[in-house]
Amino acid sequence: MHQALAQRFRDALPTGPDHVSLRLVEIRTQALMVRNDIVQPPSASEDIGILVTVHEAGGQGYAATPDLSSSGIAAAIARARAWAIESARFSLVDTAKLPMPSPSGEWRSPIESRWQDVPVAERIERLRAVCAAAATDERIINREASLLITDTTSLRITSDGGEVFQHNQATGPELSVVAHANGDTQQRSFGGGRGAVRQGGAEVLDFLGFDASPERVTREAITLLEAPDCPTGNMDLVLAPDQMMLQIHESIGHPIELDRILGDERNYAGTSFVTLDMFGTYKYGSDLLNVTFAPDVSTELASYGWDDDGLKAERVTLIENGLLMRPLGGTVSQNRASVDGVANARACSWNRPTMDRMANLNVEPGDSSLDEIIGGIERGVFMHTNTSWSIDDSRNKFQFGCELGQEIVDGKLGRIVKNPNYRGISASFWRNLATVGDRSTMGIFGTPFCGKGEPNQVISVGHASPVCHFAGIDVFGGAA
């Protein structure tokens, strides 16, 4: 099909445009769930179509269609061309001056065990077993074991001979239990709302230890019912990688997206406290903070070989020793702002244009073990797994809640506490980074549910991080 599509595209190319590209996207998704030992209705979807982009006369136009025939492709090119010519009068950038990548190559997710070889009935039985294993106490009032499998194939063809094929398969298991007693309700989860999702096939469940997770998850849920409320005060805060995921996402990722800095998102999701003059001069965090755009981590959720505008995806340091160096901005935004960016122009589907999106955004490890981090703290809380979040329109002031906390007293982990929360300001929070865990404390997480843009685009992003320690943070419990 791909060869036939490429030939139809080249046969339909008109003379005149500076550059024409066609992007085919095919997405297959399956979601399975067992709730309280009852199999829920499974869902499966398949979506396929193309988006044609035309650069002509200094403008850019695009058109999408599910019609992959020769006539469908020709009609999409004609519509995109008309929009390119019309938009040239209003464009923020002269597209004739844009680099128009036309690479050729192939990139695939690493897959050891194909889901195609695992019958659906066997997948459901595995979820049944996990759900049943969580029924350990009458105070567990709800149990949900689920599995999300997403298979995405894309093909980008250009008028000057470029052709890139990419295949991404993501696997996201989740177990969530709710415990209730004496008027109190607590939740504990395996991945924190699908945070354990990563690229790969059925081997992901084994690698993550999903089948063995009910014992820990239910034990911690029951313990939370009996635990005291999180202490309140200014104290040290240690964040596990599954909470660092959201901290990175909301207070680094979104603020340094270049199109947001340029004002493109203010009508929908707000602006950013970051401004263009900060790059190369602004102290975003302490000297221990090193953040990379890392599309080369093979199993992380948002790894790829080229972005959807054809730019080669390479690892780039965005924050180096606390200094803000580079934004998350693709080819078009880089040209508008006259700054260097990264290969992160991405679209969620065939019927959406590209925009600046996070991909794999990671905090690099330091040199402290977990024991060393805990041992250096007199009073603090170690928090795990996000459960609530709030952040202002400029991605600056935030407040996050976690599922589980553990007190740290005189260099030792103490009792578990419930309803742990903390708040801060992005512009100063990262400067309080006091210790960064070594590679042994690293965790790879992500989310398939990052929303942005009008019309909305929901896309996958990845975040890897070690355990991190922040000094002097406003921590509080549920009663505060």
N, C-alpha and C positions, 0 to 999 in steps of 0.2 A: 504493500500500500504506500509506503514511504517513497519508494522509487517512482511509482506512478504519480503521486502527488507532486513530487519535485518536477517531473516532466510537464505536468499540466500547468504548474506555476510558470515555468520558463517559456512555455508556449504562449502564455497569456500576457507576458510582459510587454508593455507599450514602449515606444521610444519617447524620450523627453525627461522622465524623472531622474533626479540625481541618484537615488537609491531606493530600492524596494525590498522589503523583507516579508516573509511569511512565517508565522509561528503556529505550528500545530500543537495542541495540547489535548491529551487523552487522560482522564482521571477515573480510576475505579476505586470505590470505597466500600468497605463492609464493616458494619458495627454489630457486635453480638453482646448480649447481656444476660446474666442470670441474677435475679433478685429474690432473695429469701427462698432460694432453691427452686424458683419458678423461672423457666426460660421465657424471656421477653421476646416480643416480635422482632426478628432480625431485620436489618435494613441493608440494602445494597443499592449502589447507584453507579451509573456509567455516563460520562459526559465527554463529548469530543467535538472539536471545532477548530477553526483557524482565525487568526487575526493578521490582517495585512497592514503594513505600515509603509507610507510613501513619503519621501522627502523630495520636494520640488519647489522651485522659485522662492526658497528661503522659508518655506512653511513645512509643517508636518501634519499628515492626516492618517487616520486609521479607520478600518472597518472590519467587523467580525461577522462570521457566518458559520453555521453548521453544515452548509452545503459544500462538499468537497469535490463536486464535479467541475469539469472545465468551465462551464458557464457560471457556476457559483464563484469560483476563484476569479474569473474575469470581472464579474460584477463587483466583487469586493475590492479589487484593485481600482476599478473606475470610481467607486464611491470614496475610497481613501485618497485618490488623486485629486478629486474635486475638493475634498476638505483641506488637503495640503495647500492647494492654490488659494482657497478662501482664507485659511488661517494665517497665511503669510503677512497679511495686513495688520494682524494683531499679535503676532508671535513675540514672546519675550527673548527669543534667541534666533539667530539666523542659522537654520539647520544646514545650510550649505557649508558652514564653517565647522560643523560638528564632525569629529571622527566617526566613521560608520563601519564598525568592525564587521568583518565577514570571515570569521574563522571556520575551520573544518575540523571535526574531531568527534570523539565519543566519550561519554562518561556514564558510569553505572554505580548504583549503590552496591556495597559488598553484601552478598546474600549467601549464607551457608546452607540454609534449609528453606526451600521454597514453600510458601504457603499453598501454592497450587497442588502440592503433593500431600497436603494434610486435609482430609475430608472435613466438611463443615460439621458433621456430627461429632468428629473427634475434637474439634475446636470447642464445641459447646460442652462436651463432657469434661474437658479440662477446666472450663469455667465453673461447671457444676461442682467439681471436686474442691476448687478453691473456695467457692461460696459456702459449701457445706462445712469445710474445715474451720470457718469463722464462727460457727454456731457453738461457742464454747461456754456461754454464760447467758442466763435468762435476761440479763440487763442489756444484752445486744439486741436492739429492736429493729435494726435494718442492716442488711448485708447486700452489697452489690459487687459482683465480679464481672468485668467487661473487657472487651478487646476491640480496638480500632485498627484496621489495616487499610492503608492508602497506597495505591500504586499509580504513579504518575509517569507518563511518557511524553516527551516533547521533542519536536523537530523544528529547527530554525534554518530556513533557506533564504539566501540573499540573491539579488539580481546579478551580483558579480562573482558568483560561484561558491559562496560559503555554504556549508552544510554541517550542522551540529546536531547530534542525537544524544539525548540524556534520558536516563531512567532512574527514578527514585522510588524506593519502597520503604514505607515507614510502618513500624509496629508499636502500638501503644497499649499495654495492659494496665488495668486499674482494679484495685480492690478498695472499697470504702465501707466502713462500718460505723454505725451510730449507736452509742450507748446512752441509756437513760435510767436515772434512779433519783428519788427524793427531789423531784422538781428540776434536776439538772440534766442537760443533754450535752454530750461531747462527741466529736467526730474524729476518727483517725483514718488515714488513707495511705495507700502504698506509694502513689506517685503525686499526690496533691493536685488532683484535677488533670490527670493525664500528663503530668510532668515527666514521667519516666519514659516517654516516647523517644524512639531513636530509629535510625535507618537500619534495615536488616530484615530478615525473615523470621521464621519460627524460632530460630536460635536465640532471639532477643529475650524471650520469656525465660529460657534456661540461664542465660547470662545474668539477668537481673534477679534471679531467684524468686520468681513470681509464685511458683507452686508452694514454696515454704513460707510465704509472707503472712498467711493468716495468724500464725501463732504470735508474731510480734505485734501486728496491727491490732488484734483484739485485746491482747494483754495491755497495751498502752492505752487503748480506749477505756478499759475498765479502771486502770490506774488513774486516769484523768478525772473520772467521777469522784474519786476519793481524795484527789489532790487539793492542796490549798491554792488560792488565787495567786497569780503572779505578783511579786512585790512591785511597788511603785517607787520611782525615784530616778535620779541621775546616776547611772552606773555603767559598767562595761557590758557590752553586748557581743555575743559570739553567734554567728549565723552559719548554719549548715548549708551545704551546696544547694539543697532543694528550696531553701528560702533565698539564697543568694541569686538564684535564677530570676526571681521577680525583682529583686533589688537592682540587678544589672539592667534588666529589661526596661523598667520604668524610669530609673533615675540616671541611666547612662545612655541606653539605646535610643529611646524616643527623643531625649533632648538633643542628641547630636545628629539626628536625621536632617540632612541638608535641606530638603524641600520644606520641612517644618520650620527650620530657621529662616528660610526665605519667605515664609508666610502662607504656604500653600494649604496648610491644615487648619488655619485659625477658625474657619467657619464650622468645622466639625469636631476636631479633637484638640484644638488649642494651638499654642505657639511653643516657644522654648525660651528658657532663661539664657541659653547660649546665643551669642552673637558672632558674626563672622570675624570680628577683630580679635576674638579670644584664641583662635587657632595659632599655635606656636608660642603663646605668651601666658595663657591662663592656667593657673594651678588648680586642676580639677580635684586632685586628691593628694594624699601624702606621697612621699617618695616611694612607698611600697606598692603603689597602684600601677599596674601594667595591664592594659586591655588591648586585645587583638580582635580584628576581624579575621576569622579563621575558617574559611570554606573548605579547608583541606583535611579536617578531622573526619576520618572516613565514616564512622558510625554516628556522628552527631547529626541532628535532624535536618539542618539546613546546609549541608555540604553539597557542592555542585562544581562543575568544571568551568562553566561560563554563565554570566547572568543573562537575563532575557533580552537584553539589547546586544548580546554577543561579546561583551567585554570579558576577557580572561580573568577567572577568579583566582586571586592570590592572597596569601596571608599578609596582612598589613597591621602595623602597630598604630593604634588610634590614640592611646594615652600611654606615655612613656615616663616612668618614674614620677607619676602624678601630673605631668604636663600634657595638656590637650594638644594633640598634633594634627589630627585629620578627622573630617566628618564622615558620616555614612551617606555618601552622595554618589549617584551614578553619573553617566556621561553627560546627560543634559544639564543636571544641576551643577556639575563641575564647571561647565561652560558658562552658565548663568552667573555663578559666584566667583569665577576665576580662582578656584582653589582645587587642590588635588583631593580626590575621593577614593572610592573603592568600587568593585564590581558588584553592586547591590541593586541594580534596576531590575525589579521583579514584579511579576503579575501572578494572581492567584488562579487564573483560568484563561481559556482562549478568548473569552469575551470581555477582557479587561486590559487596559494599557498598562505599561510598566510605571512604577514609581519607586522612590527610594525606600527600601525596606531593610530592617535588620535581617541578618542571616545567622551565622554562628558568631556570637559576640561573647568573648570569654575573658575572664580574669585569669592571668597567668599565675602559676604557683610561686610561693616564696620558699623559705627554708626552715620553717618551724613545724615540728610534729604537733599532733593534737594534744599530747601530754604536755608539751612545752607551752602551748597556747593557754591551756587551762591552768597550768601551774603558775603562770605569771599574773593571774587575776585574783584580786582580793575579794571583790564582790561583783557579781554579774549574773547574767542569765544566758543560757545556750538555747537558741530557738530553732525549731524544725518545722518545715512544711507550711507554706502559706495557706491561709484560710480566708483572709479579707484584705482589701487594699483600697486606698483612696489617695489621689494625687491631683494637684491643681492643674489648671489649663496650661501653665508654662512648665510643667513637669519639674516643679521645684519643691514645694511643700508636700510632704507625704505622711501617711499613717498606715502601717501594715500590722496585721494580726497573724498569728501562727497557731497551728494545731497543738503543739506541745512545747513546753519549756522545761529547762532543768537548771536549778540554781547552781551557782559557782560560789563557793565560800572558802577563802584562804587557800586557793590553789587546788581545790578538789571539787568534783561534781557532787552535788547534793540531791535533794529531793526533787521529784517532778512537780511542776506547777502548771496550772491550767490558765487558759485565756491570756496568753502572753502577747503583748502588743508593744510597739515602739513607734516613735515619730521623729521626724527630722526635716532638714532642708537639703536638697541635693547639692546645692552650691557649697555647703560646708560639711555635710555628712561624710563624704569620702576623704576629707582631710583628717578625719578622726580615725582613719584606718591605722591601727597600731601594730597588728601582727597578721601575716598572711601564711596560711598553711602550706606545707610542702605537697609534693605530688601524691603522697599516700593519702591525703585528705581530699583529693579531687573527686568531683562527681560530675557526670554529664547529664543534663536535663534539657527540657525544651517545652514548647507548647505549639500545638497545631491551630491555635485559636487567636492569633494576634490580628486585631481589626484596625483598618485605616482606610481613608479615602472616601470619596463620593463619586460614583456609587461604591459601596463598601467592598473591601477586599479582605478576606480572612486567609491568613497565610501562616506557614510554619516557620518558627525560629528556634535556634538552639542556644543554650547557655551552659558553658562549663565553668566550674569555679572550685577552688579549694575552700576549706573552712576559713572564715575571716573574722577578725576581732576588731571591734570598734570601741574607742574609749569615750566616756562621758556622754552617753546617749540617754534620752528621755524614754524610760521604760515604764509601762504601767499594766495593771491587770484589768479584768473585765468590770470590776466594781468602781474603778477610778473615773 
